[in-house]
Amino acid sequence: MISKPVRIAVATIGDKGLEDIISHDFGHSDTFTIVDVDDGRIRSVEVIQNPAASLSHGRGPVVAKSLANMRVNTVISGEIGPGASTMLNELGITK
């Protein structure tokens, strides 16, 4: 059975990619490790800076929209606040 390609964003604390630690807070994570999985295999890994790092409030929804623009299907993180959670749901991104 061939599985559908998936793009996963993992909220991380640094730039170590798959070897990094998952951030405890989605909107305040330092980086996101973007993992493309196709047919059950990792095809690519990219680390990006948090696109909302400079904001003092409302980071979660901004991050959610940025990840949706990058075609992310799934998010892995510690705590996801209510604003980000609502936005992820509206954008069809699983968590």
C-alpha positions in Angstrom: 0.0 0.0 0.0 1.4 3.4 -1.0 0.9 6.1 1.5 0.1 9.7 0.8 3.0 12.2 1.1 3.0 14.1 4.4 4.7 17.3 5.4 5.3 17.5 9.1 6.4 20.6 11.1 8.0 19.8 14.5 8.3 22.7 16.9 12.0 22.5 18.0 14.4 24.5 20.1 17.5 24.6 17.8 18.9 23.7 14.4 19.7 20.0 14.9 16.9 18.7 12.7 15.8 15.2 13.5 18.2 15.2 16.4 16.7 18.2 18.1 14.4 18.5 21.1 10.7 19.2 20.7 9.7 22.7 22.0 7.3 22.8 24.9 5.4 25.8 23.3 4.3 26.0 19.7 4.3 29.8 19.2 7.5 30.3 21.2 9.6 27.6 19.6 12.9 28.9 18.2 12.7 26.8 15.1 10.5 24.3 13.1 11.9 21.2 11.6 10.0 20.5 8.4 10.0 16.8 7.5 8.7 15.4 4.2 7.6 11.8 4.4 6.6 9.9 1.2 5.8 6.2 1.0 6.8 5.8 4.7 10.3 7.2 4.1 11.8 10.6 5.1 12.5 12.4 1.8 13.8 15.7 3.2 14.4 17.6 6.4 14.7 21.4 6.6 15.0 23.7 9.7 13.4 27.1 9.6 13.4 29.9 12.1 10.1 30.6 13.8 8.4 33.1 11.4 6.7 34.9 14.3 9.7 35.1 16.6 9.7 38.9 16.6 6.1 39.2 17.7 5.2 39.8 21.4 1.6 38.5 21.1 -0.4 36.4 18.7 2.5 34.2 17.5 0.6 30.9 17.3 -1.9 31.9 14.6 0.9 33.6 12.5 3.0 30.5 12.7 0.0 28.3 11.8 -0.7 30.4 8.6 3.0 30.4 7.7 3.1 26.6 8.0 -0.1 26.2 5.9 1.6 28.3 3.2 4.4 25.8 3.3 1.9 23.0 2.7 2.3 21.4 6.1 -0.2 18.7 6.9 0.7 17.9 10.5 2.2 19.7 13.5 4.1 18.1 16.4 4.7 20.3 19.5 4.3 20.6 23.2 1.6 23.0 24.2 -0.4 24.6 21.5 -2.4 27.6 22.6 -6.1 28.2 21.8 -5.5 30.7 19.1 -3.0 28.5 17.3 -5.1 25.4 17.8 -8.2 27.1 16.3 -6.2 28.3 13.3 -4.6 24.9 12.7 -8.1 23.3 12.8 -9.4 25.9 10.3 -6.5 25.3 8.0 -6.9 21.5 8.1 -3.6 20.9 9.8 -3.6 17.9 12.3 -1.9 18.1 15.6 
